[in-house]
Amino acid sequence: MGAEWIRPVDHAPETVRPAGEADLLVATCLAAASAGEISAYFDLGVAYSTGSHGAPVDLIEAHKWFNLAAVAGYEDAAQCRADVADEMTAREIAEAQRRAREWLAAGARHAA
């Protein structure tokens, strides 16, 4: 894996940031996730489940990122995934799982 992922300090959804800065935080998390930083997967799950870092609340995306973190061995991710799933329909969970598989397949193609 790449350099150690450093989390943005503030996880509070009520923190107001300028739009560009909030977008940059999500973009930074996405870039770290693309580089295989497992904690970035978890941080994206937190962002999408709470609306922090400028991300909209999107339980499908949150479940996807928590799922990816759990599969990669991030300790708290499975419980967070279960908590999010409690608020989702079966169809939404299936969509989240499909997106997680797509992410993994895209990574495998890039690694080849």
N, C-alpha and C positions, 0 to 999 in steps of 0.2 A: 504494500500500500504506500501511498504518498506521505507527505508531511503530516504531522499530527494535526488533526482537525481541532480548531479552537472555536468553541461555541460563542455566539453572541451573548453578551452578559444578560440582557433583559428578556425574559420569557413572558412578561406580563402583557396580556392582550389589550389592557386599557392604555398602554403607553402609546402616545401619539407621535408618529415620526413623519417627516416629510415623505411624500409618495416615492420619490426617487431613492431615498435612503432605505425605506421599507422594502422596495423592490430589489435593491441591492443585497439586502440580508437574505432574502429568499433565493436570489440568484447565486449567492455565495454558498448557501446550503446545497443547492442543486449541483453546483460545480464540484463540491466536495463529495457529494453522493456519487456523481459520475466517476470520480476518482477512486471510488470504493471505500470511502470513509464511513464506517458503520454508524458511528455516532451522528453523522449528518442525516442518515436515514431516520434515526429516532427523532432528531430535532425537527425534521420536516413533518413527521407525524404529530409532534407537539404543535407545530405552527398551524397545520391544517385542522387539528382538532380544537384548538383554542382561538384561532384567528390572530395569533401573535406573529410578529415579524412581517406584517403587511400582507400575510396570506389570508384569503377568505376562509371562513369556516367551511370545510368540505370533508365530510366524514368518509367519503369513498377514497379520497386522496390520503386522508389520515390513516385509514385502515391499510391501504397499500404500503405506505412507508413504515408503519409499525410492523406489518407482516414481513417486509424485507429485512428490517432490523432484527426481528425475532429469528428468522431463518438463518441470519448471519451470526446469531449467538448473542445479541445484545440482551442483557439480563432482564430488564424491566419491560421490554417491548411486547412480549406475549400478553402480559396483564393489561397493558394499555390498549392493545388490539382488541382484547375481549371486552374492555370497558366501552370502546367505540362501537363494537359490533352490537352491543346491547341496545343501541339507539338506531340501528340500521335494519332495513328490510333484507330478506334473503336475496332479492335481486340486486340490491346495492352491494352486499357482501360479495356476490358472484362477480360483479363488475370490478370491485376492488381487487379481487384475486386475479382476474383477467389482466388488469393493468400491471400487477406485480409480476406476473409471468412474462408480459411484454417487456418490462424493464430488464428482467433477467436475460431474456432472449436477446435483447439488443446489446447487453453487455457481453454476452458470449460471442456475438458476431464481431464486436469490436476487438475482442481479445484474440480472435482467430487470424 
